[in-house]
Amino acid sequence: MLLAKSEGAKELELKLAEWIAEARSGGALHGAPPSFERLTPEELTARLRTPDHQDIGAVVDPYPYSDADAMLRSHGLLVVLDGVQDPHNLGAIIRTAEGAGAGVLIPRHRSAEVTGTVVKVSAGAAEHAAVAKVRNLADFLLEAKKAGYWIYGAAADAKSVYTLQDYRYPTCFVVGSEGEGLGRRVASLCDVMVSLPLAGKVESLNVSVSAAVLLYEAVRQRAGNPARAGQE
């Protein structure tokens, strides 16, 4: 554990000791208790790379990404992120996807990855969500097609997501960055391009909002006939 040298540090350390004791007595903690490293507030901010730490931080193992191939077998609903680089957007999408029962796919390069900021924005959902990192999104989409998924790409000039589309079969939504949208290769692999109808003057919605609307349209449809929502 990392603690800032502040006026409330002693009280915080005592509280942590109580939590550790409770966790051990309840069987939730095994092995040696965590040790404490005391840093100045400036050192803690530098170590955590964020000032939003409330004088405490934890040293944890790297984020355990899911296996992409296994996700194709275990999920009937996926969201693929092509070029989403804002960690706040990634965190929000992960939270929505976990709530919708969907898996999340991100590329290894030119993309936000799961960091402390992403975990915080997801409000803990990242600890439960299925998030996979793949070397090449195009290759993954080809594998998804072979596995029976329909691939829907989000594009501003496409037909409405609500127009005669059936998302009760294994479905993969692909969303791109707000600035550039989907890459050419990824877009070419989509079976259908869809958009969100906009009645106001804005030209697009935030990518995390768009992903949420797409995922929950599939959830809405599947609520009426869940038997078709899984792999066939």
N, C-alpha and C positions, 0 to 999 in steps of 0.2 A: 504494500500500500504506500502511496505517496501522500504526504501531508505537508501543507504549508505552515511555516513558522508564523503563527498569528495568535491573537489574543484568545481565540476560541479553539486553538489546536488541542489543548489539554482536555477540554470538555469533549471534543469530537473523538479524541483517542479513547477516552473512557467509554463513550457510547459504542464505539466500534468493538471494544473488548467485550461489552455486554452482548452485542449481536453475535460475535464469534462464539461466545459461551453458549448462547441459546441455540445456535446452529449445530454446535457439537453435541449438545444434549439431545437435540431432536434428530440426530443422525444425518443431518445435511452436510456436515463437514467432517472429512476424514484426513488423517495425516497431520503434519505440523501446521499451526496457525500461521497466517500471513505475517510477515515482518513489516516494520514501518520505516520508511526513509523520509527524513524531514528536510524540506527544501524551503528556500525563501519563496515568497509569492511569485517573484519574477522568474526564478528557476523552474517552478512548477508550471507556469504558463508556457515557458519555452519547451519543457519536456512534453507537455500535452498538446502543444501547438494550438491552444485556444485559451482565452481568458475566462471562459465559462466553465469553471471547475469547482467553484464553491469551496476552495481550499483542500480538495481531496481528489485523488485519482487512484487507479488500480492498474497494475501490470498484469496483462492477460495474454493468453495464447492468441496466435493469429486467428482471424475469423474463419470458421469451418465452412467453406463453401460446399454446396451439394454437388453431386455428380450429375451432369447434364443428361447422360443416357438414362440413368435411373429415374430422373425427373419425367422423362417422356413416358415412362411406364407407370409412374405413380400419380401423375396429375392429368386432368383432362382440360385444364385451363392454364395458359401461360401468357406472360407478357415479356416481350423481348425489347431491350432498350438499345437503340442504335445511336451512339454519340451523345448520350445524356451525361454531361460532365459536372453538373451542379449537385453536390452531395445532399443538399436540402431536397432537391427533386427526387433523388434516389431514395432517401429516407422516407419521404412521403409515399412514394410508389410501393416500397416494400411494406409499409404499414397497410395500405389499401389491399395489396395482393394477399397478404397474410389473412386479412379479414375475409377476402373473397375466396380463399382456398386455392389461390393461384400460385404458380412458381414464377420466379423472376430470373431472366437470363441477361447477363451483361458480357461485353467483350473484354478481353484482357488489356487491350490498348485503347487509348483515346476515349476513356470512359471513367466516370467516378467509380470508386470501389468502396467496399464497406469499411468505414473508418469510425472512430469514436463519434464524430459529428453525425454520420449517417445513423448510427445506432441511437443516438439521442433524439434525432428528428423522428425516427420511427417509433419513439416512445416505448421501446422494448420489443417491438414486433420483430426486429431483426434477429432476436434470439430464438424465435420460433419459426420464422419464414424459411422457405426453401429458395435459396439464392445460389445460382451456379454461374461460374465464370468460364467462358469458352474462348478458344483461340481465334475462331473465325465464325462470325454470325451466319454467313452464307452457307457454310458447311452444315451448321446446326439446323438451319431451316430446311435444308435438303433432307436431313435425317428425320426431322419432324414430319415432313411430307410422307416419307416412307412409313412412318409410324401411324399414319392416318389422320394427321392434323390438317385443318384448313388454316391457311395463313392469311390474316387480314392486316394490311398496312394502313396506317393513319396518314391521310393527306388532305390538305385544305380544299382541293378542287375535286374531290371524289364524291360518290353518292353517299347519302346519309347512312349512318350506322344503323338506323331504324328501318331502312327500306328493304323489305323482303330478304333479310339475312337470317339464317338459322345458326345460332351459336350453341346449340345443345349437343353438337358433336364435338370431339376433341378440337379445341380452338386455341390458336396462338395469335395474339395481337402484337403488332410491331409498331413502336413509336420512336420517332427520331427527336433530335434536339430542336428547340424552338427556332434557333437561328438558321439551321440548314435542312431540317427535316430528315427524311430517310436517304441513305446513300443509294446510288444508282443500282449497284449490284443487289443490295438487299431488297429494294423496291421491285426489282424484276422478278424476284422469287415469290412475291405475294400473290395469292390466288385472286384476291379482291382488295381494292382500295376503298376505304370508308372515311367518312368525315363526321364531325359533330355539327349539326345545323346551328348557325349563329344568326340571331334576329337583331342584334345590336350593331354597333359601329366597330367593335373590336374585330380584328382579322383572325385571331387565334386565341386559344386558351393555353394556360400553363400546361406543360407536358404531364405533370403529375395529376392535374385535374382531368385532362383528356384520358389518361390511362384509367383513372377511377371510373369515369363514365362508361368507357368501353367494357371494363371488367364487370361492372355491375349490370350492364345490359345483358351480358351472358348469364349472370347470376339470376336475374329476373326471369329470363326465358327458362332456365333450368328448374326454377322453383315449381313450374307447372308440369314438368315432365322430366324429373331427375334421372330416370332410367337411361336416357340417351346421352347423359352428360359425360359418362366415363368412356374409357377405351372400349372398342368393339372388336 
